[in-house]
Amino acid sequence: MNDITHFCKNKLTLSTDRVYVFVINFDLFNSDDFIEILSNDEINRVYEMSSAEKRRQFIITRGITKKILATSLGRKTSQIKFLYNQHGKPFINDKYNDYTIGFNTSHSELYGLIAITLNSEVGIDIQKIKPLQNIIALSRRFFSDNERDELMKLAENKQQDAFYLGWVRKESFIKAIGTGVSYGLNRFTVPLNKKENRNIVIPDSKNKKWHCYDLIEFENYKTALTTCKDNIDILISH
């Protein structure tokens, strides 16, 4: 039994000073085992997806998220009702020891991520590194001036790795604040190097400080997590 299967059946002890991160290998799960957990709206969303891969990723990630939340709250999965903010970020109204539950998910090809914590918004991102032909053009569109300058100072063979590192950091931030790309990826700056890989402070438009952390690198994937909590413990389970 792996950690994910364990916490689908056993209560997770949530904490305000801890973020649980679950790494999903989609090859280890069958989407048919989770489809019945989804609501009618979620099933309709699945049918609207044109890619079989994306359908499978969504079903498994959403199903595991609901199972872990239900077990932790002592509820049935059918009692876990996802609501959405105006930008589409899911949340639940259920409380854990009177604290709100923050969670977020991401997936890319073979792997998915789930982050769960208490009393804090959280954003998480994973990206499979694929060859990019127009890194500088992409940076002009999505990166800040400072990020673009940092990228262009690098040797050409270092730019792709730096681009993806910056991308997951930026994505995790806009997912944490709950606005998605509508916030504007070029409105804020993150470092593109691995030296600054712990607790990157990002102020939002209201000058609230958010804290971005690199998670793990494996098999040509980049990952990052952002929360409004400083010096938080991150526990990674597979």
C-alpha positions in Angstrom: 0.0 0.0 0.0 1.5 3.4 -1.0 1.0 6.6 1.0 -1.9 7.8 -1.3 -3.8 4.6 -0.9 -3.2 4.7 2.9 -4.6 8.3 3.3 -7.6 7.4 1.1 -8.6 5.0 3.8 -7.0 6.5 6.9 -7.5 9.9 8.4 -5.0 12.6 7.6 -4.0 14.8 10.6 -4.2 18.3 9.1 -2.3 21.2 10.6 -2.1 25.0 10.2 1.7 24.8 10.0 2.0 21.9 7.6 1.2 21.2 3.9 0.7 17.7 2.7 1.7 17.1 -0.9 0.8 13.9 -2.6 2.6 12.8 -5.8 0.3 10.7 -8.1 1.8 8.4 -10.7 -1.2 7.9 -13.0 0.1 4.5 -14.2 -0.6 3.2 -10.7 -4.3 4.0 -10.7 -7.3 3.1 -12.8 -9.7 6.0 -13.6 -12.7 3.5 -13.5 -12.1 3.2 -9.7 -12.8 6.9 -9.2 -15.5 7.9 -11.8 -18.4 7.1 -9.4 -17.0 9.6 -6.9 -17.4 12.5 -9.3 -20.5 14.7 -9.3 -22.8 15.1 -12.3 -21.1 18.4 -13.1 -17.7 16.9 -12.9 -18.7 14.0 -15.2 -20.1 16.5 -17.7 -16.8 18.3 -17.5 -15.0 15.0 -18.2 -17.1 14.5 -21.3 -16.2 17.9 -22.6 -12.4 17.1 -22.6 -11.1 16.2 -26.0 -8.0 14.3 -24.7 -8.3 10.9 -23.2 -5.1 11.6 -21.2 -6.7 14.8 -19.6 -9.9 12.9 -18.8 -7.9 10.2 -17.0 -5.8 12.8 -15.2 -8.8 14.7 -14.0 -10.8 11.7 -12.8 -8.0 10.2 -10.8 -6.8 13.5 -9.3 -10.3 14.7 -8.4 -11.2 11.2 -7.1 -8.1 10.9 -4.8 -8.6 14.5 -3.6 -12.2 13.8 -2.6 -11.2 10.5 -0.9 -8.5 12.1 1.2 -10.7 15.0 2.2 -13.6 12.8 3.0 -11.5 10.4 5.2 -9.9 13.3 7.0 -13.3 14.9 7.7 -15.0 11.7 8.6 -17.4 12.0 5.7 -18.5 10.0 2.7 -17.1 11.1 -0.6 -20.6 11.9 -1.8 -20.7 14.6 1.0 -17.7 16.4 -0.3 -19.1 19.2 -2.5 -16.7 21.3 -4.5 -17.6 25.0 -5.0 -15.7 27.4 -7.2 -14.7 31.0 -7.0 -15.2 33.4 -9.9 -12.0 32.3 -11.5 -12.8 28.5 -11.3 -10.6 27.6 -8.3 -12.3 24.8 -6.3 -12.9 25.0 -2.5 -15.1 23.3 0.1 -17.1 24.9 2.9 -16.3 22.0 5.3 -14.2 22.9 8.4 -11.6 20.8 10.1 -11.3 21.7 13.8 -13.0 25.0 12.9 -10.3 25.8 10.3 -10.9 26.2 6.6 -9.2 23.6 4.4 -7.0 24.8 1.6 -6.2 22.5 -1.3 -5.0 22.6 -4.9 -4.1 20.1 -7.6 -2.0 20.0 -10.8 -1.1 17.4 -13.3 1.2 17.0 -16.3 1.5 13.8 -18.4 2.5 10.9 -16.1 2.3 12.7 -12.7 -0.2 14.7 -10.7 0.1 16.7 -7.4 -2.3 17.4 -4.6 -1.6 19.9 -1.8 -3.7 20.1 1.4 -3.3 22.4 4.4 -5.4 24.3 7.0 -6.2 28.0 7.3 -4.2 29.0 4.2 -4.7 29.3 0.5 -2.3 27.1 -1.4 -1.3 26.7 -5.1 0.7 23.9 -6.6 2.1 23.3 -10.1 3.9 20.5 -12.0 5.2 20.7 -15.6 6.9 18.1 -17.7 9.9 19.7 -19.4 9.5 19.6 -23.2 11.7 21.1 -25.8 10.7 24.8 -26.5 11.5 26.4 -29.8 10.7 30.1 -28.9 11.8 30.6 -25.3 12.6 34.3 -25.7 9.2 34.9 -27.5 7.4 33.1 -24.7 9.2 35.1 -22.0 8.2 38.3 -23.7 4.6 37.2 -23.4 4.5 35.8 -19.9 7.6 37.0 -17.9 8.3 40.3 -16.3 11.1 42.5 -17.6 13.4 41.4 -14.8 12.7 37.7 -15.4 13.3 38.2 -19.2 16.6 40.0 -18.5 17.7 37.2 -16.2 16.8 34.6 -18.8 18.6 36.3 -21.7 21.8 36.5 -19.6 21.9 32.7 -19.4 23.7 30.5 -21.9 21.2 29.1 -24.5 21.5 25.6 -23.1 20.5 26.8 -19.6 17.5 28.8 -20.7 14.9 26.0 -21.0 15.5 24.7 -17.5 15.3 28.3 -16.1 12.1 29.0 -18.0 10.3 26.0 -16.6 11.6 26.7 -13.1 10.2 30.2 -13.3 7.0 28.9 -14.9 6.0 26.5 -12.1 6.8 29.1 -9.5 4.6 31.7 -11.2 1.8 29.2 -11.8 1.8 28.1 -8.2 1.5 31.7 -7.1 -1.5 32.6 -9.4 -3.2 29.4 -8.3 -2.7 30.2 -4.7 -4.2 33.6 -4.9 -7.1 32.1 -6.8 -7.2 34.3 -9.9 -5.3 32.1 -12.4 -3.8 33.7 -15.5 -6.2 36.6 -15.3 -3.9 38.1 -12.7 -1.2 38.5 -15.3 1.9 36.4 -15.3 4.1 39.4 -16.2 2.9 41.5 -13.2 5.3 39.9 -10.7 8.8 38.5 -10.6 10.3 35.2 -9.4 13.9 34.2 -9.6 14.8 31.7 -12.3 17.7 30.0 -10.6 17.9 27.1 -8.2 20.0 29.0 -5.6 16.9 30.8 -4.4 14.8 27.7 -4.0 13.3 28.1 -0.5 10.7 30.5 0.6 10.7 32.9 -2.3 8.6 35.9 -1.1 6.1 37.3 -3.7 4.0 40.3 -2.9 0.5 40.4 -4.6 -1.3 43.5 -5.8 -2.4 44.3 -2.2 1.2 43.9 -1.0 0.3 40.7 0.9 3.3 38.4 1.0 3.2 34.9 -0.4 5.8 32.2 0.0 6.9 30.0 -2.9 8.8 26.8 -2.4 10.4 24.3 -4.8 9.3 20.8 -4.2 11.0 17.9 -6.0 12.6 17.4 -9.4 12.2 14.0 -11.0 12.2 12.6 -14.5 12.4 16.0 -16.3 9.6 17.5 -14.2 9.5 20.9 -12.4 7.3 21.5 -9.3 6.5 24.4 -7.0 4.1 25.3 -4.2 3.0 28.7 -2.9 1.2 29.5 0.3 0.6 32.6 2.4 2.3 30.9 5.4 6.0 31.4 6.2 8.3 28.6 7.3 5.7 25.9 6.8 6.5 22.2 6.9 6.0 20.4 3.6 5.4 16.7 3.8 5.7 14.9 0.5 4.0 11.5 0.0 4.0 9.1 -3.0 
